[in-house]
Amino acid sequence: AEAPEMVRHLCGDCDAHFAAITDGLAIPFTLNPRIVRGLDYYNRTAFEIVTDQLGAQGTVIAGGRYDGLVESLGGPSTPAIGFAMGLERIALMLDEVAPAAPQVAVVAMGDAAIAPSLRAVERLRAAGFSAIHCGGGGGKRQFKVANRERVAAVVILGDDEIASGYWSVRNMADGSQTQVAADAALARIRALVSGEDQPC
């Protein structure tokens, strides 16, 4: 508690630099002369962004300026700043957001279809669909999952689909089913999800 405060013993250049930093901040801040960071490589400014929403674990982002770090590791002289943040702590502060309702489900018929069906889910998500995987196992159980989630379409992948490279797409509204190439299947699913339900 009686140790000298570094901020009271800055050289002229560092004092002017620090004043420029604090004058330029557009957010409320508190000067903490006892901040604990990696002072072996920081220079001029170290900072923490804290919250009062997480109790004792209130620091969510922390870092500082380290002009000499890159050079000390063998690189060129590179003035820089850096920081680390706790993603879990930030997530704890986010408002609860309801997940998007699934639009399409993928059913894997047999063990050989598990890996291709997982890739199909990723492809559907990359195409902008909210997609779920029904977990493999018995077909009846998987379709129960799809029905429970009220999806508009189900992609079915089994031995025939794996051999042909096609997807079977079931319209959950009327039970009709078509087997088409993956690109055409995406268009078919888009029509089912949007309610257009146009044949491919």
Secondary structure, 3 states (H helix, E strand, C coil): CCCCCHHHCCCHHHHHHHHHHHHHCCCCCCCCCCCCCCCCCCCCCEEEEECCCCCCCCEEEEEEECCCHHHHCCCCCCCCEEEEECHHHHHHHCCCCCCCCCCEEEEECCHHHHHHHHHHHHHHHHCCCCEEECCCCCHHHHHHHHHHHCCCEEEEECHHHHHHCEEEEEECCCCCEEEEEHHHHHHHHHHHHHCCCCCC
